[in-house]
Amino acid sequence: MDNPLGQSVQHVEGYEPSLLYPMPRAASRFALGLTTPLPFDGEDVWHGYEFSWLDPQGKPRVAGLRLRVPASTPRMVESKSVKLYLNSFAQTRFADVRRVEEALTGDLTAAVGGEVQVELLRLADLPPAEDALPGECIDALPLANPSYEVDPTLLEPDAARGGQTAAEEILHSHLFRSLCPVTGQPDWASILVRYTGPPMSRQGLLGYLVSFRMHQAYHESTVEQIFVDIKARCGCERLTVGGFFVRRGGVDISPWRSDQAMAAPGWRLRRQ
C-alpha cells in the first residue's frame, strides 16, 4: 500500500495485516553518514492505548499494548499504518489472547524484518506515568534569538568547566518539537541525554534541541540524528539518547539509542 499518512483512508472492519506500511531505515541513516556496524544499539518502544478485539462469543476485549522494535531492524513502520492495523482487530474474533499476540508478533516482525517483542497488558498493568525524567532539566536556561534550523554547531564544550576532564550527566528537556515529514503537523517530545565525557554546554544543548522546531523527520531518525550530532561534536565516551514523543491516535513512540548494551527503559511520561 502507499503511505497512508496525510491521506484519507477507508475504515477496515476486519483484521488486515496489509495495512502495515514498512519504511527502510537506510535512507535516513545514509543521510547521517551511518554505515554498518551502527554506532548505537537500541529500541523503538511503542505504547498503545486503544487496542481491542472480540472473543469467540463476540464479546469485546481491551488491553494496553507495548511493542519493542530493535533499532537493528532494516525497516520501521509508519505510525498511522500501525494505528489502522491495530484498529482492524476491533471487529475480529480470536480464540484467545495467545492468538492475538501471535498475530501481532508475526505481522510486525515480518514488516520490520526482525523480531518484535509484543506485550498485551491489562489496563491495570499499564506502566505508571513517570512524574519526571531522571537527571537535570535544562529548560530554565536562557536562550536569546534561538535558531529554528537544525544547528549542530551549537553543541560545544562548557567553557566554565573546561578544566574538568570528564563529566557524567543525565540532562533532559521538554521543549522539543519537530514536524511530521509528510503532513507538517507538530510532534512534541521530551528528550533525554546521558553521557560520559568532556563537559558539554547545557545552554548549547538546549539551543540545539530547540533548533529542531521546524525540522521534518520521523521520530526514530530524529533521535538518531541527535545521537550522531552529539557524538560527533562532543567527543562523548559513552552516550545514550531517548526521545519520548507525545501520543497521537492512541499510540506513543519512544526511540532509545545508546552505545552501551542496555534495554530501553519503557518509561511513559505523564504528557504521553
LINZIQUI-V536923 format. One record per helix or strand. SS is the DSSP state (hx for helix, st for strand). FROM is the first residue (numbers start at 1). TO is the last residue. If there is no record, write none. Layout:
BEGIN
ss->(SS:SS)
from->(FROM:FROM)
to->(TO:TO)
END
This chain:
BEGIN
ss->(hx:st:hx:st:st:st:hx:st:hx:st:hx:st:st:hx:st:hx:st:st:st:hx:st:hx:st:st:st:st)
from->(17:22:26:41:60:75:79:93:97:116:123:130:136:152:157:159:167:186:200:202:216:219:238:248:251:269)
to->(19:24:31:54:70:77:87:93:112:121:125:130:137:154:157:161:179:197:200:210:216:234:245:248:258:269)
END
